[in-house]
Amino acid sequence: MDALKEQIIAGYEDVRQRIAWAAGRADRDPDEVTVVAVTKTWPAEVVIAAYEVGLRHFGENRAGELEEKRAAVEAVLGPESGIVWHLIGPLQSRKTQMAADAAGTFHALDRLKIARRLSRHLEGTGRTLPVLLQVNISGEDSKHGFDATRWEDDKEQRVALKDVARKIAGKPGLSLQGLMTMAPWQVEKEVVAAVFRRTHALSVWLDDVVPEARWDTLSMGMSDDFELAVEYGATYVRIGRAIFGERR
């Protein structure tokens, strides 16, 4: 465990330093950027070790794994540990109850059907779940999210995005707070930068046309591209390998 903690400390310190440099280049405060430590496939013991060295935000791709890992971690640290659990992967309809119960923030809201089911589970519980609208800017078939590939020039696409944002913003139990996106892998830096720049611009536009939601949160950037994401306004970066090493 000591070796694991040393890995986490070194990785986290390196990530925070790189965020500070990127924020400086963009004239931003690095404290505006929250690191979500992605612990998918890692055991609960890794979350506890990361917690002990100061991390408080943890991301899981699957609702079932989040539910199980949260229970295991809370059995050790208690339910008032201050951990925020982020569900960062796509959600199946049959898993919406799990997400409503276990997630502290849901990054990957990509269908109205999922919004309706989450709202139904949450209504009357007194809980409000912060959610982010996942948008597909790159146009890759492998990426989830509402189509925003031509949002600047395509009026129909802008109308569709505005309409879905308004509908989600009006759902009881949900708090629409911003956007999430994923950039392509193994492409030129300029292509990645364009995805992040255009996502930020979309959030500014949505803030103007859908004022009933908040648009101050941008979940962008992973281990290979988070510095660019910070330069273009990311407030959450989702980091796994750069903190924990290669996934098991």
C-alpha positions in Angstrom: 0.0 0.0 0.0 2.9 2.4 0.7 4.1 2.0 -2.9 0.5 2.6 -4.1 0.3 5.8 -2.1 3.6 7.0 -3.4 2.4 6.4 -7.0 -0.8 8.3 -6.2 1.0 11.2 -4.5 3.5 11.5 -7.4 0.8 11.3 -10.1 -1.6 13.7 -8.4 1.2 16.3 -7.7 2.3 16.0 -11.4 -1.3 16.5 -12.6 -1.9 19.5 -10.3 1.3 21.1 -11.5 0.4 20.6 -15.2 -3.0 22.1 -14.5 -1.4 25.1 -12.9 0.8 25.6 -15.9 -2.1 25.2 -18.3 -4.3 27.6 -16.3 -1.5 30.1 -16.3 -1.2 30.0 -20.0 -5.0 30.7 -20.2 -4.9 33.4 -17.4 -7.1 31.2 -15.2 -7.1 30.3 -11.6 -6.0 26.6 -11.3 -8.4 26.3 -8.3 -11.2 26.5 -10.8 -10.3 23.0 -12.0 -11.4 19.9 -10.1 -9.6 16.6 -10.7 -12.0 13.7 -10.9 -9.9 10.6 -10.2 -11.1 7.9 -12.4 -11.1 4.6 -10.5 -13.0 2.3 -12.8 -11.7 -1.3 -12.5 -9.6 -0.4 -9.4 -10.6 -1.9 -6.1 -12.1 0.1 -3.2 -8.7 0.0 -1.5 -7.3 2.3 -4.2 -10.1 4.8 -3.6 -9.3 4.7 0.2 -5.6 5.2 -0.5 -6.3 8.2 -2.8 -8.6 9.6 -0.2 -5.9 9.4 2.5 -3.6 11.5 0.3 -6.2 14.2 -0.3 -8.4 13.3 -3.3 -12.1 13.8 -2.8 -13.7 13.4 -6.3 -13.9 9.9 -7.8 -15.3 8.8 -11.2 -16.8 5.5 -12.3 -17.9 4.5 -15.8 -20.6 2.1 -14.7 -23.5 2.6 -12.3 -23.2 -0.9 -10.9 -19.5 -0.5 -10.1 -20.1 2.9 -8.6 -22.8 1.6 -6.3 -20.7 -1.4 -5.1 -17.5 0.7 -4.7 -19.3 3.5 -2.8 -20.7 1.0 -0.4 -17.3 -0.6 0.2 -15.6 2.7 0.7 -18.3 4.0 3.0 -18.0 0.8 5.1 -14.5 2.0 5.9 -14.7 5.8 5.8 -18.3 6.3 6.7 -21.0 8.1 4.7 -19.8 11.6 5.8 -16.3 11.4 4.3 -16.8 14.2 1.9 -16.3 12.1 -1.2 -18.2 13.2 -4.3 -19.0 10.2 -6.6 -19.1 11.1 -10.3 -20.8 8.8 -12.9 -18.8 9.6 -16.0 -19.9 6.9 -18.4 -23.2 6.3 -20.4 -26.1 5.1 -18.4 -28.5 2.2 -19.4 -32.2 2.7 -18.7 -32.3 -0.2 -16.3 -29.5 1.3 -14.2 -31.1 4.7 -13.6 -32.2 3.8 -10.1 -28.6 2.9 -9.2 -27.4 6.2 -10.6 -30.1 8.2 -8.8 -29.2 6.6 -5.5 -25.4 6.5 -5.7 -24.1 9.2 -8.0 -23.2 12.7 -6.7 -22.9 14.1 -10.2 -23.7 12.6 -13.6 -21.5 13.7 -16.5 -22.9 11.7 -19.4 -26.5 12.6 -19.9 -27.0 11.8 -23.5 -30.8 10.9 -23.9 -34.0 12.5 -22.8 -35.3 9.0 -21.8 -32.5 8.8 -19.2 -33.3 12.3 -17.9 -37.0 11.4 -17.5 -36.2 8.1 -15.7 -33.7 9.8 -13.3 -36.2 12.6 -12.6 -38.9 10.0 -11.8 -36.6 8.2 -9.4 -35.5 11.5 -7.7 -38.8 13.3 -7.5 -40.1 13.4 -4.0 -36.8 12.2 -2.4 -35.5 15.7 -1.6 -32.3 15.0 -3.6 -31.1 17.0 -6.6 -28.7 15.4 -8.9 -26.3 17.7 -10.8 -26.1 16.6 -14.4 -24.1 17.5 -17.5 -25.3 17.4 -21.1 -22.9 15.1 -23.0 -22.3 16.5 -26.5 -20.6 14.9 -29.5 -18.6 17.7 -31.1 -16.1 15.5 -33.0 -18.7 13.5 -34.9 -17.1 10.1 -34.2 -19.5 7.2 -34.1 -17.7 5.8 -31.1 -18.6 8.9 -29.0 -21.9 9.2 -27.1 -23.8 12.5 -26.8 -26.2 14.8 -28.4 -25.1 15.8 -31.9 -23.3 19.1 -31.9 -21.0 18.5 -34.8 -22.2 21.5 -36.8 -23.9 23.6 -34.0 -22.4 26.9 -35.1 -23.7 26.7 -38.7 -26.7 24.3 -38.5 -29.9 26.0 -37.3 -31.8 22.8 -36.8 -29.0 21.4 -34.6 -29.0 24.6 -32.5 -32.8 24.3 -32.1 -32.5 20.7 -31.1 -29.8 21.4 -28.5 -31.8 24.3 -27.1 -34.9 22.2 -26.9 -33.3 19.3 -25.1 -31.5 21.6 -22.7 -34.8 23.3 -21.8 -36.5 20.0 -21.3 -33.8 18.6 -19.0 -33.5 21.9 -17.1 -37.2 21.6 -16.3 -37.0 18.1 -14.9 -37.7 17.8 -11.1 -34.7 16.4 -9.2 -32.2 17.3 -11.9 -29.9 20.4 -11.9 -28.4 21.0 -15.4 -25.0 22.6 -14.8 -23.0 22.4 -18.0 -21.5 20.2 -20.7 -19.3 17.1 -21.0 -17.4 16.0 -24.1 -14.7 13.7 -25.2 -12.0 14.6 -27.8 -10.7 12.1 -30.4 -7.7 10.0 -29.5 -4.4 9.9 -31.4 -5.1 12.9 -33.6 -3.3 16.2 -34.1 -3.3 18.6 -31.2 -5.2 21.2 -33.3 -8.1 18.8 -33.7 -8.3 18.2 -30.0 -8.1 21.9 -29.2 -10.9 22.6 -31.7 -13.2 20.2 -29.9 -12.6 21.8 -26.5 -12.8 25.3 -27.9 -16.1 24.6 -29.7 -17.5 23.0 -26.6 -16.7 26.0 -24.5 -18.3 28.2 -27.1 -21.4 26.1 -27.1 -21.7 26.5 -23.3 -21.5 30.3 -23.7 -24.3 30.2 -26.4 -26.5 27.9 -24.3 -26.0 30.2 -21.3 -27.6 32.9 -23.4 -30.5 31.0 -24.8 -31.3 28.6 -21.9 -30.8 30.8 -18.8 -32.9 28.5 -16.7 -29.9 26.1 -16.4 -26.4 26.7 -15.2 -23.6 26.5 -17.8 -20.6 27.1 -15.6 -19.3 23.5 -15.6 -17.3 21.9 -18.4 -16.2 18.3 -18.1 -13.4 17.9 -20.6 -10.0 16.3 -20.8 -8.5 13.0 -19.7 -4.9 11.8 -19.0 -3.6 12.5 -22.5 -5.3 15.9 -23.2 -6.3 17.5 -19.9 -3.9 20.4 -20.3 -5.5 21.5 -23.5 -8.9 21.1 -21.9 -7.9 23.4 -19.1 -6.7 26.0 -21.5 -10.2 26.0 -23.1 -12.2 26.3 -19.9 -12.5 22.8 -18.4 -13.7 22.8 -14.8 -13.6 19.0 -14.3 -10.8 16.9 -15.8 -11.3 13.1 -15.6 -7.9 11.6 -14.8 -7.1 7.9 -14.3 -3.8 6.7 -15.7 -1.9 9.9 -15.0 -2.6 9.4 -11.3 -2.8 5.6 -10.8 -0.7 4.2 -13.6 -1.8 1.6 -16.0 -5.3 0.2 -15.3 -5.5 -3.3 -13.9 
